Amino acid sequence: MTYSTSLKRKILEYLKSRNDFVNGGELEEYAISLGFKASNCDRRVRELAKSGLLESRKNGVSKDWRYLVPKPRSEEEKEAERQRILQFSIGG
């Protein structure tokens, strides 16, 4: 198993490609298919949400998640967003 690309980055890429809410259980299955533990996926998703890259909605007893499309207003904010994403891309 290779960890050359962080689980956070893989989750972000997956959610960006789906362009809609994805159930947490589906994200766990995706992580397991990549060789990660479901608990690791849950932790990484919460970290991404806390950093403002994901949003969630309640779905019964579980949560659905989606990539939160950034809406920067200035060049400084755009650069800050790129740096935040880069932080997770290189092993955050």
Steps between C-alpha positions, in 0.01 A plus 500: 500500500631845416437820687659723234177699476342591830156375589386861541595578143330186372182591690507853358551370146218248542255758632596754232436239231158415646395865522221414746448372853646154565400284795767447766465123464583524132809704583604233751459229234709708260776539761495126577535426126818711509638306796412747776290436811148643518587677825790672323257620232258635761778693671632647174152605389443682829837674465415612146163631619662686788741664255206619289552276198194278557146554614261247648132438541323261731351192332315299762763364736788568260645799317541585137803699389591712199785714381434863585583698190706797616387847400806719554451873461856619456835378372621469860205275586557294185863447598399410856256239361770352273738478794237334719429238232872452439552437871266200481643386168851455634413297804287711733 
